Every structure is written in structure tokens, then in C-alpha cells.
Amino acid sequence: MVTHDVDEAVLLSDRIVMMTNGPAATIGEILRVDLPRPRNRVELAEDRRYVHHRKEVLDFLHTRHRRVEKQAA
């Protein structure tokens, strides 16, 4: 599944493959999501593990992917 919704990715995935930007996008990092199933969106909103995974994805998208792109150049 491809999504641009961070919450959807964490809620539905067992692992998230995060891509770098641009037409020459590559796999940047893979994040394992170790949340028990079934997952309830409302209950997970304040779960520390959910918040941690969400922050990891956001950090990659806004910070770390730039380092990956620079190394590839």
C-alpha cells in the first residue's frame, strides 16, 4: 500500500518503507511497527509506542531523508 498519511501508515502497517524524494526516489529506511493487533485508532492516539513510530516517520520525512539524498549525490 502506498500512502502519504503518516497516521494511516502506522495504524495499518507491520513495516513502513520510507522513500526519499524526487523522480529518482529510493528506499530510505524501513521501520518495523511492533503494535499489537487489532489496532484501534482512538486508543492508539495516546499510546507511547504509536507516538514513537509516528515521530520516527515524521523525523525521516523532514530531517533524515535529506541526509540519504545527499549521500546518494
Number of C-alpha atoms within 10 A of each C-alpha: 6 7 8 7 8 15 16 12 20 23 20 16 15 14 13 19 15 17 17 19 15 8 6 8 11 15 12 18 16 12 15 13 19 13 17 8 9 8 11 10 15 8 9 15 13 10 12 10 14 20 14 12 22 18 13 13 22 13 12 18 17 9 11 16 19 15 12 18 16 8 8 8 5
